[in-house]
Amino acid sequence: MQPPRLTPTSYIVLGLLDRLGPSTPYELKRAHALGIGNFWTVQHAQFYSEPERLTEAGLLSEEREEGGRRRRRYTITDAGRRALREWLGEPTAELTVELRDPGLLKLHLEADAGPLAQAQLEAHRAKLAEYEAIAAGDPRDGPRGPWRTLQAGLRHEREWVAFWEQVARDAAG
């Protein structure tokens, strides 16, 4: 049997299940939104289809409720854990392929920079405040991977705030 082609979404599902333990697709979707979703988008439907595909490949096991909504709960298998560890063990030099930022697009296409900068500043300051609140609540005894990516998010938002502040200053004058 040919091993399945694993995608970043596959590894997100495997990684979340490794960290969370047995979970429903809805629980995976929620966990993604609270962390990884801040820097890697996944279509919600994939949290239902990808676990099925990974189960067929033997990387997850599935348990279905007998009654009620008959929810599916997935668990990572030893084979899934091995696949995840192998992937995590391979360093990557890949860079972001595409930056899809509506504010930059509008700025590039000559939108009025003053109002655009103010709107972007409001959005980036709000996201920065959200990240700072998460950081303030870190108990420092949990997994450090999420903490490190949070630090990247904090730096990212601080840089965007500095950038849009400069755009606002330039537009004013």
C-alpha positions as CSV (number, residue, x, y, z in Angstrom):
1,M,0.0,0.0,0.0
2,Q,1.3,3.4,-1.0
3,P,1.6,5.8,2.0
4,P,-0.6,8.8,1.8
5,R,0.8,12.2,0.7
6,L,0.8,14.3,3.8
7,T,0.2,18.0,3.6
8,P,0.6,20.8,6.1
9,T,-3.0,20.3,7.0
10,S,-2.3,16.6,7.7
11,Y,0.5,17.6,10.1
12,I,-1.7,20.2,11.8
13,V,-4.3,17.5,12.5
14,L,-1.7,15.0,13.7
15,G,0.0,17.6,15.8
16,L,-3.2,18.8,17.4
17,L,-4.3,15.3,18.2
18,D,-0.9,14.5,19.6
19,R,-1.2,17.5,21.9
20,L,-4.9,17.3,22.8
21,G,-5.5,13.6,22.8
22,P,-8.8,12.2,21.4
23,S,-10.8,15.0,19.8
24,T,-13.7,15.6,17.5
25,P,-13.3,17.7,14.3
26,Y,-15.1,20.5,16.0
27,E,-12.5,20.4,18.9
28,L,-9.7,20.4,16.4
29,K,-11.2,23.4,14.6
30,R,-11.5,25.3,17.9
31,A,-7.9,24.4,19.0
32,H,-6.6,25.6,15.6
33,A,-8.4,28.9,15.9
34,L,-6.8,29.5,19.3
35,G,-3.2,29.0,18.1
36,I,-2.1,27.8,14.8
37,G,-4.9,29.7,13.0
38,N,-3.1,32.9,13.8
39,F,-0.4,32.0,11.3
40,W,-1.7,29.1,9.2
41,T,-5.2,29.0,7.8
42,V,-7.1,25.8,7.3
43,Q,-10.6,25.6,5.8
44,H,-13.0,24.4,8.4
45,A,-14.3,21.5,6.2
46,Q,-10.8,20.1,6.2
47,F,-11.1,19.3,9.9
48,Y,-13.8,16.9,8.9
49,S,-12.3,15.4,5.7
50,E,-8.6,15.2,6.7
51,P,-9.1,13.0,9.8
52,E,-11.1,10.6,7.7
53,R,-8.3,10.4,5.1
54,L,-5.7,10.0,7.9
55,T,-7.8,7.2,9.4
56,E,-7.9,5.4,6.1
57,A,-4.1,5.6,6.0
58,G,-3.8,4.2,9.5
59,L,-2.4,7.4,11.0
60,L,-5.5,8.0,13.2
61,S,-8.1,5.8,14.7
62,E,-11.8,6.7,14.9
63,E,-14.4,6.1,17.5
64,R,-18.0,7.0,16.8
65,E,-20.7,7.8,19.4
66,E,-23.5,5.2,19.3
67,G,-26.4,7.6,19.8
68,G,-27.2,11.2,19.6
69,R,-25.2,13.2,17.0
70,R,-22.9,10.2,16.4
71,R,-19.8,12.4,16.7
72,R,-16.5,11.0,15.5
73,R,-13.6,11.2,17.9
74,Y,-10.1,10.7,16.5
75,T,-6.9,9.5,18.1
76,I,-3.4,9.6,16.7
77,T,-1.9,6.1,16.2
78,D,1.7,5.0,16.7
79,A,2.1,5.3,13.0
80,G,0.7,8.8,13.0
81,R,3.0,9.8,15.8
82,R,6.0,8.4,13.9
83,A,5.0,10.3,10.7
84,L,4.6,13.5,12.8
85,R,8.0,13.0,14.5
86,E,9.7,12.3,11.2
87,W,8.3,15.5,9.7
88,L,9.1,17.6,12.8
89,G,12.7,16.2,12.6
90,E,13.3,17.6,9.1
91,P,14.4,21.2,9.3
92,T,12.9,23.5,6.6
93,A,14.4,26.5,4.8
94,E,11.0,27.2,3.1
95,L,9.9,30.8,3.3
96,T,6.4,32.3,3.1
97,V,5.3,31.8,-0.5
98,E,2.8,34.6,-0.6
99,L,1.7,37.5,1.7
100,R,-1.9,38.1,1.1
101,D,-2.5,41.4,2.9
102,P,-5.5,43.5,1.8
103,G,-4.0,46.7,3.4
104,L,-0.8,46.3,1.4
105,L,-2.7,45.6,-1.7
106,K,-4.7,48.8,-1.4
107,L,-1.6,50.7,-0.4
108,H,0.2,49.4,-3.5
109,L,-2.7,50.3,-5.7
110,E,-2.6,53.9,-4.4
111,A,-5.5,54.0,-1.9
112,D,-5.6,57.1,0.3
113,A,-2.8,56.2,2.7
114,G,-4.0,58.3,5.7
115,P,-7.4,56.6,6.3
116,L,-6.0,53.2,5.3
117,A,-3.1,53.5,7.8
118,Q,-5.5,54.5,10.6
119,A,-7.7,51.4,9.9
120,Q,-4.7,49.2,9.7
121,L,-3.3,50.6,12.9
122,E,-6.5,49.9,14.7
123,A,-6.6,46.3,13.5
124,H,-2.9,45.6,14.2
125,R,-3.0,47.3,17.6
126,A,-6.1,45.1,18.5
127,K,-4.3,41.9,17.4
128,L,-1.2,43.0,19.3
129,A,-3.3,43.6,22.5
130,E,-4.8,40.1,22.0
131,Y,-1.4,38.5,21.8
132,E,-0.1,40.5,24.7
133,A,-3.1,39.2,26.8
134,I,-2.3,35.6,25.9
135,A,1.4,36.1,26.7
136,A,0.5,37.7,30.1
137,G,-1.5,34.5,31.0
138,D,1.2,32.1,30.1
139,P,1.9,29.8,33.1
140,R,5.4,29.0,31.6
141,D,5.1,25.3,32.3
142,G,3.3,24.2,29.2
143,P,4.7,23.3,25.7
144,R,7.1,25.9,24.5
145,G,6.3,25.6,20.8
146,P,3.1,27.7,21.1
147,W,5.0,30.2,23.3
148,R,7.6,30.6,20.6
149,T,5.1,31.1,17.8
150,L,3.3,33.6,20.0
151,Q,6.6,35.5,20.3
152,A,6.8,35.6,16.5
153,G,3.2,36.9,16.4
154,L,4.0,39.7,18.9
155,R,7.0,40.8,16.9
156,H,5.1,40.6,13.7
157,E,2.3,42.8,15.0
158,R,4.8,45.3,16.6
159,E,6.5,45.6,13.2
160,W,3.1,46.1,11.4
161,V,2.2,48.8,14.0
162,A,5.5,50.6,13.4
163,F,5.1,50.3,9.6
164,W,1.5,51.7,9.5
165,E,2.5,54.5,12.0
166,Q,5.2,55.5,9.5
167,V,2.7,55.4,6.6
168,A,0.3,57.6,8.7
169,R,3.1,60.1,9.4
170,D,4.1,60.2,5.7
171,A,0.5,60.7,4.6
172,A,0.0,63.5,7.1
173,G,2.9,65.2,5.9
